[in-house]
Amino acid sequence: MKEKDILKLLQDIRDGRTAVDEGVHYLKESLYKDLGFAKIDSHRAVRAGFPETIYCEGKTADQVTKIVQFMLTQDTNILATHVTPDIYEAVRALVPDAEYNEMAKTVTIRRKDFPPAKGYIAVITAGTSDIPVAEEAAVTAEILGNPVERIFDVGVAGIHRLIDRLDTIRGARVVIVIAGMEGALPSVVGGLVDKPVIAVPTSIGYGASFGGIAALLAMLNSCAAGVCVVNIDNGFGAGYAASMINRL
């Protein structure tokens, strides 16, 4: 429900054309939909520019398809994360053109185009093992209407690989840097570019990496200015934040 529609409804209530209880019920239904097992925030696109994302971990295929079924009535793009193959098959039975990124574990359903973004987002990984998190970030940015340049496996163990792609990296309006192990790559990139750097620690690494905590702490303690950090393996959060910056 758009702001102008809410204002019209309030005017109708004031002028007696709509009963108060009817108006309250309509507002409640338009702001969120109660499916019993989930309350879908159907007003989020009005407030934040993009609808609620479906986080599928812990949900059944039936629950996810019912959420998708309602969201299809909103005429907007749909993004689901942490999607297993069985959940994708259930969604595809409902929406044949749903796209599954097996690496990112995402499902996207495109129903509208966003206005062109001002520039592109660079998504960089230190290693090949970080690509699943990078793909989640890239898919998120793309469904929000941003062009994405993927630059994978350019970690500090072979810094010349990064230097070879500096022109592309510096041309981006926002840079997402994804790394596990010791998490050093965002600091290096932060010292080479004049754009915001969003660092994403991953849970990739040997025992002393503590499931990504070592990389997280390294990124939080980065000596490079302009580096901000999201949670471990949170490619979605990085892609969403990068899109917001790119569209400022």
C-alpha positions in Angstrom: 0.0 0.0 0.0 1.5 3.3 -1.1 1.6 6.4 1.1 -1.0 8.2 -1.0 -3.4 5.2 -0.6 -3.0 5.4 3.2 -3.7 9.1 3.2 -6.8 8.5 1.1 -8.0 5.8 3.4 -7.6 8.1 6.5 -9.5 10.8 4.6 -12.3 8.4 3.9 -12.5 7.4 7.5 -12.6 11.0 8.6 -15.4 11.8 6.1 -17.4 8.8 7.1 -17.1 6.9 3.7 -15.2 4.1 5.4 -15.9 2.6 8.9 -13.1 2.8 11.4 -13.0 -0.9 12.0 -13.0 -1.6 8.3 -10.2 0.9 7.8 -8.1 -0.7 10.6 -8.6 -4.1 9.1 -7.6 -2.9 5.7 -4.5 -1.2 7.0 -3.5 -4.3 9.0 -3.8 -6.5 6.0 -1.9 -4.1 3.8 1.0 -3.7 6.2 1.6 -7.3 6.9 0.0 -10.6 6.0 -0.5 -13.2 8.7 -0.1 -16.7 7.3 -0.1 -18.3 10.8 3.5 -19.5 10.7 4.8 -16.2 9.3 3.8 -12.6 9.3 5.0 -11.1 6.0 6.0 -7.5 6.1 4.3 -6.5 2.8 4.9 -2.8 3.5 8.7 -3.1 3.6 9.1 -2.2 -0.1 7.4 1.1 0.6 9.6 1.9 3.5 12.9 0.4 2.4 12.7 0.1 -1.4 12.8 -3.7 -1.6 10.4 -6.3 -0.1 11.2 -8.7 2.6 13.7 -11.4 1.7 12.8 -15.0 2.4 15.4 -16.7 4.6 14.7 -20.4 3.9 16.9 -22.1 6.5 14.6 -23.9 9.0 11.5 -23.4 6.8 9.7 -26.3 5.0 9.2 -26.3 1.3 5.5 -25.8 1.9 6.0 -22.8 4.1 8.3 -21.2 1.5 5.9 -21.7 -1.4 3.1 -20.2 0.6 5.2 -17.1 1.3 6.2 -16.9 -2.3 2.5 -17.3 -3.4 1.5 -14.3 -1.3 4.5 -12.2 -2.4 3.6 -12.8 -6.0 0.5 -10.7 -5.4 2.7 -7.7 -4.6 4.1 -7.5 -8.2 7.7 -7.1 -7.2 11.0 -9.0 -7.4 11.5 -11.9 -4.9 14.7 -13.1 -3.3 15.1 -16.2 -1.2 18.4 -17.2 0.4 19.8 -20.4 1.9 17.6 -22.4 -0.5 18.0 -26.2 -0.7 17.3 -28.1 -4.0 14.0 -29.5 -2.7 12.7 -26.0 -1.8 13.8 -24.7 -5.2 11.8 -27.5 -6.9 8.7 -26.7 -4.9 9.1 -23.0 -5.8 9.7 -23.8 -9.5 6.5 -25.9 -9.6 4.7 -22.7 -8.5 6.8 -20.3 -10.6 8.4 -21.9 -13.6 10.7 -18.9 -14.3 12.2 -18.9 -10.8 16.0 -18.8 -11.1 18.2 -21.0 -8.9 21.9 -20.2 -8.2 23.2 -23.4 -6.9 26.5 -21.9 -5.7 24.8 -19.0 -3.8 21.8 -21.1 -2.7 19.5 -18.4 -3.8 16.2 -18.2 -5.8 15.2 -15.1 -7.6 11.9 -14.2 -9.2 12.0 -11.1 -11.4 8.8 -9.1 -11.9 10.0 -5.5 -12.3 13.0 -3.5 -13.4 14.7 -1.0 -11.2 15.9 2.3 -12.6 19.5 2.0 -13.8 22.1 2.2 -11.1 24.8 4.9 -11.2 27.6 2.4 -11.5 28.7 -1.2 -10.8 29.6 -3.1 -7.7 32.8 -5.2 -7.6 32.6 -8.4 -5.7 36.1 -9.8 -4.9 37.1 -13.1 -3.1 40.4 -14.0 -1.6 39.9 -17.7 -2.6 37.8 -20.0 -4.7 36.3 -21.4 -1.4 34.8 -18.0 -0.7 32.7 -18.0 -3.9 29.4 -19.2 -2.4 29.3 -16.2 -0.1 30.4 -14.0 -3.0 27.6 -15.3 -5.2 25.0 -14.6 -2.5 26.3 -11.0 -2.4 26.3 -10.7 -6.2 22.9 -12.2 -6.7 21.5 -9.9 -4.0 23.0 -6.8 -5.7 21.8 -7.9 -9.1 18.1 -8.5 -8.1 18.2 -5.0 -6.7 19.2 -3.7 -10.1 22.9 -3.3 -9.9 25.5 -4.4 -12.4 28.2 -6.6 -10.8 31.8 -7.4 -11.7 33.0 -10.7 -10.2 36.7 -10.9 -9.4 37.5 -14.3 -7.7 40.6 -15.9 -6.2 42.9 -12.8 -5.9 44.0 -13.2 -2.3 47.1 -11.9 -0.6 49.0 -15.2 -1.1 49.4 -14.1 -4.7 48.9 -10.3 -4.6 49.9 -9.9 -8.3 46.5 -11.5 -9.2 44.8 -8.6 -7.5 47.0 -5.9 -9.0 46.1 -7.2 -12.5 42.4 -6.3 -11.8 43.0 -2.9 -10.2 41.5 -0.9 -13.0 38.2 -2.8 -12.8 38.2 -2.6 -8.9 38.8 1.1 -8.9 36.1 1.7 -11.4 33.4 0.4 -9.1 31.3 2.7 -6.9 31.3 0.1 -4.1 33.7 -2.8 -3.4 32.7 -6.0 -1.6 35.7 -8.0 -0.4 35.1 -11.6 0.9 37.8 -13.6 2.7 38.3 -16.4 5.1 41.5 -17.7 6.7 43.3 -14.6 8.2 40.9 -12.1 6.5 43.7 -9.8 5.2 42.3 -8.9 1.8 39.9 -6.1 2.7 42.7 -4.1 4.4 44.8 -4.4 1.2 42.0 -3.4 -1.1 41.0 -0.6 1.3 44.5 0.9 0.9 44.2 0.9 -2.9 40.8 2.4 -3.7 38.8 5.6 -2.9 35.5 3.8 -2.7 33.6 2.2 0.2 34.8 -1.3 1.0 32.4 -3.8 2.6 34.3 -6.7 4.1 32.7 -10.1 4.5 34.5 -12.7 6.7 33.8 -16.3 5.8 33.9 -19.5 7.8 36.5 -20.9 5.5 39.8 -21.8 7.2 41.7 -24.2 9.4 41.2 -24.8 13.1 42.6 -21.5 14.4 40.3 -19.5 12.1 37.5 -20.5 14.6 34.8 -20.7 11.9 35.4 -17.2 10.6 36.0 -15.4 13.9 39.7 -14.8 13.1 38.8 -13.2 9.8 36.0 -11.2 11.5 38.4 -9.7 14.1 41.0 -9.0 11.5 38.5 -7.0 9.4 37.2 -5.2 12.4 40.7 -4.2 13.3 41.6 -3.1 9.7 44.1 -0.3 9.5 42.7 0.8 6.2 40.1 3.6 6.4 36.8 3.2 4.7 36.4 -0.5 5.5 33.1 -1.6 7.1 32.3 -5.2 8.1 29.2 -7.4 8.0 28.7 -10.7 9.8 30.4 -14.0 9.0 29.2 -15.5 5.7 26.7 -12.7 5.3 26.9 -12.2 1.6 23.2 -11.0 1.5 23.9 -8.2 4.0 26.9 -7.0 2.0 25.1 -7.1 -1.3 22.1 -5.2 0.1 24.3 -2.5 1.8 26.4 -2.1 -1.4 23.2 -1.6 -3.4 22.0 1.1 -1.1 25.3 2.9 -1.4 25.4 2.5 -5.2 21.9 4.1 -5.5 22.5 7.1 -3.2 
